[in-house]
Amino acid sequence: MTKSVQVNGKLIGPNSPVYVIAEIGINHNGDIEIAKKLMDVAAQSGCDAVKFQKRTPEICVPEDQKSVQRETPWGTMTYFDYKKRIEFEDSEFKIIDTHAKKLNIDWFASPWDVPSVDFLEKFEVPCHKIASACVTDTELLSAINQTKKTTILSTGMSSIDEIDKAVATLVDVPLAIAQSTSTYPCVASELNLRALISLAERYNVPTGYSGHEHGLQATIAAVALGATFIERHITLDRSMWGTDHSASLEPAGLQRLVRDIRIVEEALGDGVKQVYPSEIPVRAKLRRVL
């Protein structure tokens, strides 16, 4: 039987409520006030956690892209300067940590390099998330493995062989795996929701779904297929400047998603066929042969 994992005392696994993660990522556009508003939206919608991203631009930005010019809301700047401009550092994450405690919501992040793992560990985050882009970064995975903390592995743009190698590296952490397709936004024909079932069977860990599609239908279907956790990007407004906003949920959409997830998980029931008390008077009225 698939084992459950814990994040800050909450179980993720079979027979537990779906753990809902609101992916803020870099949709704060480097503004801590936007980040706090997104955290408020997530908490008010009933999400269990918010997730950010943490990078060391000097490491993560490829050399051939550092000097590439980019048009931004703050003027024309190099890609490296842009990534530095939107990256939160210690002071911002202290505010995030304090605000999350106030809202009673979990927070963690996807570290994209080893120094970012060490950075997040200072805040005693309850979990680490491995972005799909980092599945083959053995050095990063080894650093996360050393934390021994619950880790969620996203599998977009990854082959089974690559996932096998990542799982073999993450031997000392309670592991959960997310089916994901790394296209923003992703078309329905490439979401491959049934993969979350085959991933659960192959690795015997809780599986979930990290979606980048428009709409809510596929994410709700993932819950019906057995997803133990859900992650969706969120934004205050899909028309905001930035790469991830268009594939994100606005506040009203996030509220509907969490509401529908709770309805679906209740409707799934326990699988034991029975006659409910509400059916008994209907049976007495409509059955001709008792």
N, C-alpha and C positions, 0 to 999 in steps of 0.2 A: 504494500500500500504506500502511496506517495506520502512522504513526511511533510509536515508543515514547518514553516520558518516563522520567526518573530521579528517584528519591527516595533520597538518601543513598547513591548508587551502585547501588541496586537498580532494574532495569528493570521498567517497567509497560507491557505491550503484548503483541501477538501473540507466541506461542512463548516467553513468559517465564512463570515460576511466578506464580500468582495472588497478588497483594499483599493481605494480609488486615489490615484496620484494625479494631481494637477501639475503638468509640466510648464513651469514658467520659463525655464531655459534662459535665453537671452532676450525674451520678449519685453523685458524691462527697459531695453535700449540704454542701459547704463544709468538709469534714473532710479534711485532708491525709493522715491515716492510712488512711482509706477509699480515697483516691486511690491510695496506694502499694499497698494490697492488690489493687486492681483492676489495676494495672500488673503486679503479680506474676502474677495469674491470666492476663493476656494473654500474658506472656512464657512461662509454663509451658505454655500451650496451643499455642504455636508461631505466634502472630501476628507480623506484621512491624512493626506500629506501634500506638500508642495515640493517640487524638485527644481533645482537650479543647475547651472553648468559652471565648472571652474577650470580655467586654463592658465597656463603660463605662456603668454604670447611669444616670448623669446624662443620657446621650445616648440610650440604647436603651429606657428605660422611658417609654412615652407619658405625656404630662402628665396625661391624664384617668385614668390608672391609678396614678399615684404615691401617692396618698393612700388608695387602696382598701385596706380592712382584710382581712387574710388570716390564717387559722388555720395555724400552723406548729408543728413540734416544739419551737420555742423561745418559744412563746406567740403571742398575737395581735400582729401588727405590720403596718405598711403594706406594700404590694407593693414599694415602692421600698426600704424597709429590709430586706425579705426578699432582694431581689436583691443588695443590698450584702452581706448576711450570708453568702451562699453564693459570692460571687465571690472567686476566688483572685487574689492580688496578687504583687508581686515576690518576696517571701520564699518563698511556696508554690511558685511556678514554678521557683525556684532548686533547691528540693528535688526537684521533678519532673524537672528537667534532669539533676541528679546521679543520681537513681534510674534514669532511663532509660539513662544511660551504663553504670551498674552491671549492668543487665539486658541490655544490648546490644540495645535495641529503639528504634526511631524514635519520636519524639513530635512532634506539631504540634497546631494548633488551628484552629477556625473563628473568625476575628475578626469581630465584628458592627458595628464602627465603625472609622474611620480611626485614632484614637489606639491602638486595640487592635492594628492592623497594626504600628505603630511599636513598641509594647510587645513583640510577638512577635519582631520583627526583632532586638531586643537579644539574644535567645537563639539567634540564627542557626538558626532552625528550617529544616528542609530542604524544607518544603512549606507551602502554605497551602490551606485548604479553605473554599470559599464555601458557606454554608448556603443551603438552598432559599429561606428567608425573605429572603435578601439579593440574590437574582438581579437585581432591578431597581434596586439601590442603586448607581448609576453612580459616585458619588463614592468609595464603598468599593472597587468593582471597579478604578477607576483607580489607587487607592493600591496595591492588590495587584499590578496590572500593572507598576507602577514597580519592584517588587522583582525582577522578571524570574525569579522562582522557579517551579518546578513548582506548578501550581494545579489542584485538583480542584473541579469545579463540580457541585453537586447541583441537580437540576432539578424537585424536587417543587413542586407548586402553580404551575407555570410553563408558559406557552404557548410554541409554537415561535417566535413573534415575539419574545417576551421573551428566550428563549434565544439567538436570533440576535443581538439587541442586546448581550447579555452577552458572547458570543463575539467580537463586533466590537470590544468594549472591551478584551478580554484578548488583544491582538495580540502582546505582547512576552513572554509566559510560555509555557513548555511546558504544554499543557493536556490534561486528562483530564476526562471528563464521566460523571456517575453518573445512571442512571435511578433515580428515587425517587418515592414517593407520600407526601405529607405528612399522613398519618392515623396516629394512634397508639392502638392497633395498627391495621394496615391489613388489610382483608379480601382474600382471594386474587383476587377478580374485579376488583380495582382495582390490582393490582401491575404489570400490563402489561409483563412481562419482555421481550417482543419489541421494546419501544422501545429497548432498549440496542443492538439491531442497527441500527435505523433511525437512531439518533443517531450511530453509528459511520459509517454511510454518508453522512450529511448533512455531518458536520463533519470526517471523516477524522482523528479523534483516538482514543486508547484510551478505551473505555467500560467502565463497571463498574456495580455495583449497591449501593445503600444501602437496606437493608431495615428495615421497622418492623413486620413481621408476626410472628405467633406461629409457632413451629416453625422447622424447618430446610429443609423440602422446597423451597420457592421459591428460597431462596438457592443451594442445590445446583443447581437447574435453571438459574439464571442463569449459573453456571459452565459448565454444559453448552452453553449458548447462546453462550458466548464472552466472558463478563465477565472483564476483565483485572485487576480489583480488586474486593474485597468489603468492605463496611462494615456492621457490626451493633453496636447498643448493647449494653453489658454492665452487669451489676449483681451485687452479692454475693447479693441476695435480692429477687425480684420484689415481695415484700410491703412493701419499704421505702417510706417516705414520699417522695413526689416524682412529678412528672408523667411521667417517662420510664421509670421502673422496670418498669412492667407490660408494656411492649413490648420489654424487654431480655432478653438471654440470661444465665442463671446460669452459674457456672463449668463445670459438667458439660456444659451445652449448647454452650458455646463450644468445649470440647475436642472434642466430637463433630463440630462444624461444621468445624473446621480439619482434623481427621482425614479427614472425608468429602470435603472440597475436594481434598485431596492425592490421594485415591483416584480421584476423578472425573477430575482433570486427567491422571493417569497412564493411566486407561482410555480417554481420548479418542484417544490415539495420534497418528500423523502423517497418517492418512488414506490411506496407500498400502496397497492390498490386497496381502496376501502370505500365504504358508504358513509358519507358525511351526515351528521345530524340534520343539516339543512335540506338534505335530499329525501329524508324519510316521509315528510308530509307530501312531497311531490310524487314519491313512489306510490303512496297509498291512493293518491288521486288518479294517477295515470296508468298504473300497471293493471292489466285485465286479469292476468294469471299470477297469483302469488305462490 
